[in-house]
């Protein structure tokens, strides 16, 4: 009998991308496989079954793919958290630190109502900077993060610890050691 595939089995590793020394964890191979994609969405939802979730917020860009599918399954709305300058209406923004500099993400200022329960999703948790910025945006709008769900955690980069220190419930489907 063939062993059952896990989400991790669908993820491709690309060596030296985007530059030398990096092992890039590519989830497009997971997304391209109907079974793998459904498995990932179902497993990302599972820890939050039975909880009130009013909206799913997805971090650009692969968090949009996951967030849309998860929001559909939950019967909720989807809120995109985008890079600066990509949203057409009034926004609020949050900057965060990257390895070499700073970046900014934004959300429409009317995307989340005060008191809404929000699930934050993305494909990968590395240093946690983008996720932390997303959390701050949701909270500034009066939303409450019920959890942060990811496909991949890179524990050596400390993102999970950073988010848990903020009081967040963090769920990842698999982990890869190293960066």
C-alpha positions, 0 to 999 in steps of 0.5 A, a space after each residue: 500500500 502506498 503511504 498517504 501523502 502529507 501537505 509537506 510532500 507536495 511542497 517543492 524546494 528550489 535551491 539558491 532562489 532568490 539568491 545563493 544559499 536560500 532553500 525556497 519552499 515553493 507551494 505552487 506545486 501544492 496549489 496545482 494539485 487538487 488533492 494537496 490544495 484541498 488538504 491544505 485548506 481543510 487542515 488550515 481550517 481544522 483548528 478553528 472549527 466551531 469558532 466564530 470567524 467573521 473574516 479571513 485576512 490574507 497576506 499578499 500574495 500567496 495568502 490571497 490564494 489560501 485566504 480566498 479558499 478558506 473564506 469560501 469554506 467558512 462562508 465569510 468575507 475575505 480581506 486582502 492585506 496588500 503591499 503599499 500602493 496596491 489598494 484603490 480606496 482609503 487605507 491604513 498602513 503598517 511598516 515592518 523590517 525586512 532583512 535589508 530595509 523596510 516594507 509597508 502593507 496596507 488594508 482598506 480602512 473599512 475592511 474590518 468592523 470593530 469586534 469582528 473575529 479574523 483569521 490571518 493566513 499566509 503560506 509561510 511564516 519566517 521572521 513573522 514581520 509581515 504577519 505582525 504588521 497584518 495583525 497590527 492592521 486588523 487590531 487598529 481597525 478594531 478586529 480581533 485575531 482568532 488565529 494565524 494559519 500557515 502552511 509552512 513554518 521556518 522555526 529557525 527564523 523565529 516568526 512563531 515565537 514572535 507571534 506567540 509573544 503577541 498572544 497569537 494562536 499560531 498553526 502551521 501544517 509543516 516545518 522546515 528546519 534552516 532557512 
